[in-house]
Amino acid sequence: MPTSVFYRQFERHAHAEGVNAHSTTYCPGCGHGLAQKYLAEAIDELGVQDRTVLISPVGCAVFMYYYFDVGNSQAPHGRAPAVAMGHKTANPDSIVICYQGDGDLASIGLAEIVSAAQLGIPITVIFINNAIYGMTGGQMAPTTLIGQRTTTTPGGRTLLAGQPMKMAELISGLDGPVYVERVALYDNRRRTHAKRAIKKALELQVAGTGFAFIEVLSECPVHLGLEPEAAEDWVRDNMVPIFPLGVKKDITDRAAFPVIPTASFDPEQALTALGATTERPPRFAQRFPTHIDPEDISLKLAGSGGDGAQTAAMIITRGAINEGYDSTHIPSYGPESRGGTSYADVHVAMREVLSPAAPRPHVLVAFNAPSLVRFGPAVRPGGMVVYDSSVISALPDGLATGVRTVAVPFASVAKDLGAALVKNVVALGALQGATKIFPEETFLTAICAALKAKCAMIPINEEAFKVGAKLAGEQVD
C-alpha cells in the first residue's frame, strides 16, 4: 500500500532527481526493503507518524533517515537502545523504534540491548538477522552459521568461533520484554506474518504495554553469492533450522508498564531538582584573561593520586563558570588513582570550549616530578609551569622556548599550616599569583562553595590560597 511515511523523493540520491531519487541503497533481493516497507505501513495504519522517532543503526540501514518521514536519530554503533530509552523517557508519548542489524545489536551493542530489554521500557526493536556483517565487507557476525564462509572465516565458521547467537531466545528469557517473535521473508506466507508481527510490536508500544522485540531472518544475496530467489531458499533451508520461527514470548496480558513521568524542560525546575539555585554568583573579573590567550585557555593539573589535582581542576572550572565563561574539566584517573601520574584537563573559553582535551596546555600545574617530566615538554611556547618545589628539585629537559617556571613548595606550605591536604589549594593560589587568570575573589568564592558542607575548613583553605598566591606573585612581579 502507498504510505506517506516514506519521503516522496530521497534527497541523498542524485539530488532527489530522476529514478535514483526513488531508490534505496539496498542491494536487489535484500530483506531490508521489505522489513522497512512493513514498518512504514504499520506506522501509517496506526496513525502515529507524527509521534514516531526512528533510531537508525550503523550498518546497511544507516541511511534510514533519508527514507522515513518521521523523527530520526542516528546512534553510534550498537548504542541505538540507549538512544531510544533517552527519547522515550524524555517524551513518553513518542513511539520509539530501534532498527538494528546483527553486527550492530548482537555484537557491539549486546550490553545495550540486554539492558534495555531487561528494563522493559515500552520501545519497539526490529532486529534484522542476515547472518553476516553486510555493510563492512561480509565478516563473520554473531549470527553466522557453523560452516558458513565469510571474509573472516574463509574456511567456514567453526566451534572455536562459538555457536550462532540466538537473540530472540536470549531476549525472551529476560523478565522485561512482553512480546518476542522471530519471523522471516522468504515466501508470501512468511512476509504476511512478518508484517503482522511488526504491527503488533508497535501496537503494544502505542498501548504502553511494554518492550517488544521482532527478529527478522533476512536475505543477503551479495554476501551469499546467490541470486535473490536462491538466497530466499538458503534462509529457509539453512537459517530456519538454527533460528526456529515463531513466538518466543507473549505475556501482553500482564499489567502495562508504569506510566513514565513527563519530563520537564524548564530550566528553573531542572535546577530545583538538582538542588541548585537560579541566583547568579558574584563576578569579580573585569574581562577575559586575554593576556594568556585571546579566546580559549587550556590548563593541565597533574600529580599522584590523592594530591588533589582533580579537586583543584574542578574549582578552576567552577570559578570560570561563575565568571560567565564556558569551562570544561576532564579528569583522567585510570589505574593511577592511588599512585603514578593522574591528571585533569581544564579549558576556559570566552565563548565556547570546542575541545575539552589539553594536549598542549598554556599552563601546567605539577604536583610531582613524574608529572613534570611527562607533561612539561608539552606546554606550548611562552606558556607557564607552576610546580611543587618541595618535591621537585630539578626541571626536566625539553621545555619549549619561552616557558616560564614558578616554584612554590605546595606540600611544605600545607604542612607548615598543619593541614597536608590543603596543598592543592596552595597550588591554586600559586596558579592565581603566577598567571592572574582570575582575581583572588573568584577562586576564594569557588573554594568556599566547595567547602559549604565543611565550613570549619574554610579559614585554613583561604590562608593556604593566599600564601600560595603571595609566593608565586613574588616571582613574576
C-alpha positions as CSV (number, residue, x, y, z in Angstrom):
1,M,0.0,0.0,0.0
2,P,1.2,3.6,-0.6
3,T,2.3,5.3,2.5
4,S,3.2,8.9,3.4
5,V,5.7,7.6,6.0
6,F,8.3,7.3,3.2
7,Y,9.5,10.5,1.6
8,R,8.3,11.0,-1.9
9,Q,11.9,11.5,-3.0
10,F,15.1,10.5,-1.3
11,E,17.3,13.6,-1.0
12,R,20.5,11.6,-0.7
13,H,20.4,10.2,-4.2
14,A,21.0,12.1,-7.4
15,H,20.0,15.4,-5.7
16,A,16.4,13.9,-5.5
17,E,16.1,13.9,-9.2
18,G,15.3,11.1,-11.7
19,V,14.9,7.4,-11.0
20,N,17.6,7.3,-8.4
21,A,15.6,9.7,-6.2
22,H,13.1,6.8,-5.7
23,S,15.6,4.0,-5.0
24,T,17.4,3.0,-1.7
25,T,20.9,1.8,-1.1
26,Y,19.8,-1.8,-0.6
27,C,21.0,-4.5,-2.9
28,P,18.5,-6.4,-5.1
29,G,16.9,-9.2,-3.0
30,C,17.9,-7.7,0.3
31,G,15.4,-8.1,3.1
32,H,15.8,-4.6,4.5
33,G,13.5,-3.2,1.9
34,L,10.6,-5.5,2.8
35,A,11.1,-5.1,6.6
36,Q,11.1,-1.3,6.2
37,K,8.0,-1.4,4.0
38,Y,6.1,-3.3,6.6
39,L,7.4,-0.9,9.3
40,A,6.3,2.1,7.4
41,E,2.9,0.6,6.7
42,A,2.4,-0.2,10.4
43,I,3.3,3.4,11.4
44,D,0.8,4.7,8.8
45,E,-2.0,2.3,9.8
46,L,-1.7,3.1,13.5
47,G,-1.7,6.9,12.8
48,V,1.5,7.5,14.8
49,Q,3.7,9.1,12.1
50,D,3.9,12.4,13.9
51,R,4.8,10.7,17.2
52,T,7.4,8.3,15.8
53,V,11.1,8.5,16.5
54,L,13.2,6.1,14.4
55,I,16.7,5.2,15.7
56,S,18.9,4.4,12.7
57,P,21.8,1.9,13.2
58,V,25.3,1.6,11.9
59,G,25.1,-0.9,9.2
60,C,23.3,-1.4,5.9
61,A,20.3,0.6,7.2
62,V,22.4,3.5,8.3
63,F,20.6,5.9,5.8
64,M,17.1,5.1,7.0
65,Y,16.6,8.8,7.9
66,Y,16.7,9.6,4.2
67,Y,13.7,7.3,3.7
68,F,11.4,7.6,6.7
69,D,9.4,10.9,7.1
70,V,9.4,10.6,10.9
71,G,11.6,11.8,13.8
72,N,15.1,10.4,13.3
73,S,18.2,9.9,15.4
74,Q,21.4,8.4,14.3
75,A,23.0,6.3,17.0
76,P,26.7,5.2,17.4
77,H,27.4,1.6,16.6
78,G,25.4,-0.6,18.9
79,R,24.0,2.2,21.0
80,A,20.5,2.5,19.5
81,P,18.7,1.1,22.6
82,A,20.4,3.6,24.9
83,V,19.4,6.5,22.5
84,A,15.9,5.0,22.3
85,M,15.5,5.0,26.1
86,G,16.6,8.6,26.2
87,H,13.9,9.6,23.7
88,K,11.2,7.5,25.4
89,T,11.9,8.9,28.9
90,A,12.2,12.5,27.6
91,N,9.0,12.2,25.6
92,P,6.9,9.3,26.9
93,D,4.2,9.9,24.3
94,S,6.6,9.2,21.4
95,I,6.7,5.9,19.6
96,V,10.3,4.9,19.6
97,I,11.7,2.3,17.2
98,C,15.2,0.7,17.2
99,Y,16.0,-0.8,13.8
100,Q,19.3,-2.8,14.1
101,G,21.3,-5.4,12.3
102,D,23.1,-8.4,13.8
103,G,26.5,-6.9,14.0
104,D,25.1,-3.7,15.5
105,L,22.7,-5.3,18.0
106,A,24.2,-8.8,18.8
107,S,27.8,-7.8,18.8
108,I,29.0,-4.3,19.8
109,G,25.5,-3.5,21.1
110,L,24.8,-6.6,23.1
111,A,25.1,-5.0,26.5
112,E,22.8,-2.2,25.4
113,I,20.0,-4.4,24.1
114,V,20.1,-6.7,27.1
115,S,19.9,-3.8,29.5
116,A,17.0,-2.1,27.6
117,A,15.1,-5.4,27.3
118,Q,15.5,-6.2,31.0
119,L,14.3,-2.7,31.9
120,G,11.2,-3.4,29.8
121,I,10.5,0.2,28.8
122,P,7.9,0.4,26.0
123,I,10.0,0.6,22.9
124,T,9.9,-1.5,19.7
125,V,13.1,-3.3,18.4
126,I,13.3,-4.6,14.9
127,F,16.3,-6.9,14.6
128,I,17.5,-7.8,11.1
129,N,19.4,-11.1,11.2
130,N,21.1,-11.9,7.8
131,A,23.9,-13.9,9.4
132,I,26.7,-11.6,8.2
133,Y,28.2,-8.1,8.6
134,G,26.8,-6.7,5.4
135,M,27.9,-3.1,5.0
136,T,31.5,-3.6,6.2
137,G,32.6,-6.4,3.8
138,G,31.0,-9.6,4.8
139,Q,32.8,-10.5,8.1
140,M,31.5,-13.2,10.5
141,A,28.6,-11.9,12.6
142,P,27.4,-13.3,16.0
143,T,24.6,-15.0,14.0
144,T,26.8,-16.5,11.3
145,L,26.1,-20.2,10.9
146,I,28.5,-23.0,11.6
147,G,30.3,-23.8,8.4
148,Q,29.3,-20.5,6.7
149,R,32.1,-18.8,4.9
150,T,32.8,-15.2,5.4
151,T,35.7,-12.8,4.8
152,T,37.0,-13.5,8.3
153,T,36.1,-17.3,8.2
154,P,37.1,-18.2,4.7
155,G,37.1,-21.9,5.7
156,G,33.7,-21.6,7.4
157,R,32.8,-20.8,11.0
158,T,33.9,-23.4,13.4
159,L,33.1,-24.1,17.0
160,L,36.2,-22.3,18.0
161,A,34.4,-19.1,16.9
162,G,31.4,-20.1,19.0
163,Q,27.8,-21.1,18.1
164,P,25.5,-18.7,16.4
165,M,23.8,-16.4,18.9
166,K,20.0,-16.8,19.1
167,M,18.9,-13.3,20.1
168,A,15.1,-13.9,20.2
169,E,15.6,-16.8,22.7
170,L,18.1,-14.7,24.7
171,I,15.8,-11.7,24.9
172,S,12.7,-13.8,25.6
173,G,14.5,-15.2,28.7
174,L,14.6,-11.8,30.3
175,D,11.9,-10.6,32.6
176,G,11.4,-7.2,30.9
177,P,10.0,-8.0,27.4
178,V,6.3,-8.7,26.8
179,Y,6.5,-9.9,23.2
180,V,9.3,-11.6,21.3
181,E,8.9,-13.2,17.9
182,R,11.1,-14.4,15.1
183,V,9.8,-14.1,11.5
184,A,11.2,-14.5,8.0
185,L,10.7,-13.1,4.5
186,Y,11.4,-16.0,2.1
187,D,7.8,-16.5,0.9
188,N,4.5,-14.7,0.8
189,R,3.1,-16.5,3.8
190,R,6.1,-15.6,5.9
191,R,6.0,-12.0,4.7
192,T,2.4,-11.6,5.6
193,H,3.2,-12.9,9.1
194,A,6.2,-10.6,9.4
195,K,4.0,-7.6,8.6
196,R,1.5,-8.7,11.3
197,A,4.3,-9.2,13.9
198,I,5.9,-5.8,13.3
199,K,2.5,-4.1,13.5
200,K,1.7,-5.9,16.8
201,A,5.0,-4.8,18.3
202,L,4.1,-1.2,17.5
203,E,0.5,-1.6,18.8
204,L,1.9,-2.8,22.2
205,Q,4.0,0.4,22.4
206,V,1.0,2.6,21.5
207,A,-0.9,0.9,24.3
208,G,2.0,1.4,26.7
209,T,2.2,-2.4,27.3
210,G,5.9,-2.9,27.2
211,F,9.1,-3.9,25.4
212,A,8.6,-5.8,22.1
213,F,11.4,-7.5,20.0
214,I,10.9,-8.8,16.4
215,E,13.8,-10.7,14.9
216,V,13.6,-10.9,11.1
217,L,15.5,-13.5,9.2
218,S,16.7,-11.6,6.1
219,E,18.4,-12.5,2.8
220,C,21.8,-11.1,1.9
221,P,22.3,-12.3,-1.8
222,V,25.5,-10.3,-2.3
223,H,27.5,-11.9,0.5
224,L,25.9,-15.3,0.0
225,G,26.9,-15.1,-3.7
226,L,23.4,-16.1,-4.7
227,E,20.5,-14.8,-6.9
228,P,17.6,-13.4,-4.8
229,E,15.4,-16.4,-5.1
230,A,18.2,-18.8,-4.2
231,A,19.0,-16.6,-1.2
232,E,15.4,-17.0,0.0
233,D,15.8,-20.8,-0.3
234,W,19.1,-20.6,1.7
235,V,17.4,-18.7,4.5
236,R,14.6,-21.3,4.6
237,D,16.9,-24.3,4.4
238,N,19.8,-23.2,6.5
239,M,18.8,-20.4,8.8
240,V,15.4,-21.6,10.0
241,P,16.7,-24.9,11.4
242,I,19.1,-22.9,13.6
243,F,16.8,-20.0,14.2
244,P,13.3,-21.5,14.5
245,L,10.5,-19.2,13.6
246,G,7.6,-18.3,15.9
247,V,6.6,-16.5,19.1
248,K,9.1,-16.9,21.8
249,K,7.3,-14.9,24.4
250,D,3.9,-13.3,24.6
251,I,2.7,-12.0,28.0
252,T,0.9,-9.0,26.7
253,D,-2.0,-9.6,29.1
254,R,0.1,-8.6,32.1
255,A,-0.2,-5.2,33.7
256,A,1.1,-2.3,31.4
257,F,4.5,-0.8,32.0
258,P,4.3,2.0,34.7
259,V,3.5,5.4,33.3
260,I,6.7,7.3,32.5
261,P,6.5,10.8,34.1
262,T,6.5,13.6,31.6
263,A,9.9,15.3,31.6
264,S,10.2,19.0,32.3
265,F,12.5,21.1,30.2
266,D,12.0,24.2,32.3
267,P,15.5,25.4,33.4
268,E,14.3,26.6,36.8
269,Q,12.6,23.2,37.5
270,A,15.7,21.4,36.5
271,L,17.9,23.5,38.8
272,T,15.5,22.9,41.7
273,A,15.5,19.2,41.1
274,L,19.3,19.3,41.2
275,G,19.3,21.3,44.4
276,A,20.8,24.2,42.6
277,T,19.7,27.9,42.6
278,T,18.8,30.4,39.9
279,E,20.7,33.1,41.9
280,R,23.7,34.3,39.9
281,P,27.1,34.0,41.7
282,P,29.1,37.2,42.1
283,R,31.5,38.1,39.4
284,F,34.9,39.7,40.0
285,A,36.7,39.5,36.7
286,Q,36.5,42.7,34.6
287,R,37.4,40.9,31.3
288,F,38.5,37.6,29.9
289,P,42.2,36.9,30.7
290,T,43.4,37.6,27.1
291,H,47.0,38.1,28.3
292,I,47.1,34.2,28.4
293,D,45.1,33.6,25.2
294,P,42.5,35.7,23.3
295,E,39.7,33.1,23.4
296,D,40.5,29.7,25.0
297,I,42.9,28.9,27.8
298,S,44.0,25.3,28.4
299,L,45.4,24.1,31.7
300,K,46.7,20.7,32.9
301,L,47.0,19.7,36.5
302,A,48.9,16.6,37.2
303,G,50.2,14.6,40.2
304,S,49.9,11.4,42.2
305,G,46.5,10.1,43.1
306,G,45.5,11.9,46.3
307,D,47.4,15.1,45.5
308,G,44.1,16.9,44.9
309,A,44.7,17.8,41.2
310,Q,41.1,16.8,40.3
311,T,39.6,18.9,43.0
312,A,41.7,21.9,42.1
313,A,40.7,21.5,38.5
314,M,37.0,21.4,39.4
315,I,37.4,24.6,41.5
316,I,39.1,26.4,38.5
317,T,36.2,25.2,36.3
318,R,33.5,26.4,38.7
319,G,35.2,29.7,39.1
320,A,35.4,30.2,35.4
321,I,31.7,29.4,35.0
322,N,30.8,31.7,37.9
323,E,32.5,34.5,35.9
324,G,30.2,33.8,32.9
325,Y,32.7,31.9,30.7
326,D,32.4,28.4,29.2
327,S,34.7,25.9,31.0
328,T,35.3,22.2,31.0
329,H,37.1,19.7,33.3
330,I,38.1,16.3,32.0
331,P,39.6,14.0,34.7
332,S,41.9,11.1,34.0
333,Y,42.0,8.6,36.8
334,G,42.7,5.3,35.2
335,P,44.7,2.8,37.2
336,E,46.8,5.6,38.7
337,S,44.2,6.9,41.1
338,R,46.4,5.9,44.0
339,G,49.9,6.2,42.5
340,G,51.7,7.2,39.4
341,T,50.6,10.2,37.4
342,S,46.9,11.1,37.1
343,Y,45.8,14.4,35.6
344,A,43.0,16.7,34.7
345,D,42.5,18.9,31.6
346,V,40.7,22.3,32.0
347,H,39.6,24.7,29.4
348,V,38.3,28.3,30.0
349,A,36.8,29.9,26.9
350,M,35.4,33.3,26.2
351,R,32.5,31.8,24.3
352,E,32.6,28.0,23.8
353,V,35.1,25.2,24.5
354,L,35.5,23.4,21.2
355,S,37.6,20.5,22.6
356,P,38.0,19.7,26.3
357,A,41.4,18.0,26.0
358,A,44.6,19.9,26.7
359,P,47.4,18.2,24.9
360,R,49.3,21.5,24.5
361,P,48.4,23.4,27.7
362,H,49.1,27.1,28.3
363,V,49.7,26.3,31.9
364,L,50.8,23.1,33.7
365,V,50.4,22.7,37.5
366,A,52.7,19.8,38.5
367,F,52.5,18.2,41.9
368,N,55.3,15.8,41.5
369,A,58.4,15.1,39.4
370,P,56.9,12.4,37.1
371,S,54.1,14.7,36.2
372,L,56.5,17.5,35.3
373,V,58.7,15.2,33.2
374,R,55.7,13.7,31.4
375,F,53.8,16.9,30.7
376,G,56.3,19.7,31.0
377,P,57.6,19.4,27.4
378,A,54.0,19.6,26.1
379,V,53.5,23.1,27.5
380,R,53.3,25.5,24.5
381,P,56.0,28.1,23.8
382,G,55.5,31.1,26.0
383,G,53.4,29.1,28.5
384,M,54.0,28.5,32.2
385,V,54.8,25.7,34.6
386,V,53.8,26.1,38.2
387,Y,55.3,23.2,40.3
388,D,55.8,21.9,43.8
389,S,59.4,22.8,44.7
390,S,59.1,20.8,48.0
391,V,59.2,17.5,46.0
392,I,60.7,18.6,42.6
393,S,64.3,19.6,42.8
394,A,65.2,20.0,39.1
395,L,63.5,21.0,35.9
396,P,63.3,18.4,33.0
397,D,64.9,18.9,29.6
398,G,62.8,19.7,26.7
399,L,60.7,22.7,27.9
400,A,59.6,24.8,25.0
401,T,61.1,28.2,24.2
402,G,59.9,30.9,26.5
403,V,58.2,28.7,29.0
404,R,58.3,30.4,32.4
405,T,58.6,28.3,35.6
406,V,57.3,29.2,39.0
407,A,58.4,27.2,42.0
408,V,56.2,27.1,45.1
409,P,56.5,24.5,47.8
410,F,52.9,23.3,47.9
411,A,53.4,20.4,50.3
412,S,55.7,22.3,52.6
413,V,53.4,25.2,53.0
414,A,50.5,22.9,53.7
415,K,52.5,21.0,56.3
416,D,53.5,24.2,58.0
417,L,49.9,25.2,58.1
418,G,49.1,21.9,59.9
419,A,46.9,20.5,57.1
420,A,48.7,18.5,54.5
421,L,45.6,18.0,52.4
422,V,45.4,21.7,51.5
423,K,48.4,21.6,49.2
424,N,46.1,21.6,46.2
425,V,44.7,24.9,47.5
426,V,48.2,26.3,47.9
427,A,48.7,25.2,44.2
428,L,45.5,27.1,43.2
429,G,46.9,30.2,45.0
430,A,50.2,29.8,43.1
431,L,48.3,29.5,39.8
432,Q,46.5,32.7,40.5
433,G,49.5,34.6,41.7
434,A,51.6,33.4,38.7
435,T,49.1,33.9,35.9
436,K,46.4,36.3,37.2
437,I,44.0,34.2,35.2
438,F,41.2,35.5,37.6
439,P,41.1,37.7,40.7
440,E,41.7,36.1,44.1
441,E,38.0,36.5,44.9
442,T,37.0,34.3,42.0
443,F,39.0,31.4,43.5
444,L,38.0,32.0,47.1
445,T,34.3,32.1,46.2
446,A,34.6,28.7,44.4
447,I,36.6,27.3,47.3
448,C,34.0,28.3,49.8
449,A,31.2,26.8,47.7
450,A,33.2,23.6,47.5
451,L,33.5,23.5,51.3
452,K,30.0,24.5,52.2
453,A,29.5,21.2,54.0
454,K,32.8,21.7,55.8
455,C,32.7,25.3,56.9
456,A,35.3,24.8,59.6
457,M,37.9,24.1,56.9
458,I,37.3,27.4,55.1
459,P,39.7,29.6,57.1
460,I,42.7,27.3,56.6
461,N,42.0,26.9,52.9
462,E,41.8,30.6,52.5
463,E,45.1,31.0,54.2
464,A,46.7,28.3,52.1
465,F,45.4,30.0,48.9
466,K,46.8,33.4,50.0
467,V,50.2,32.0,50.9
468,G,50.5,30.2,47.5
469,A,49.4,33.4,45.7
470,K,51.9,35.5,47.5
471,L,54.9,33.2,46.9
472,A,54.1,32.9,43.2
473,G,53.4,36.6,42.8
474,E,56.8,37.5,44.2
475,Q,58.4,35.5,41.4
476,V,56.5,37.1,38.5
477,D,56.0,40.7,39.6
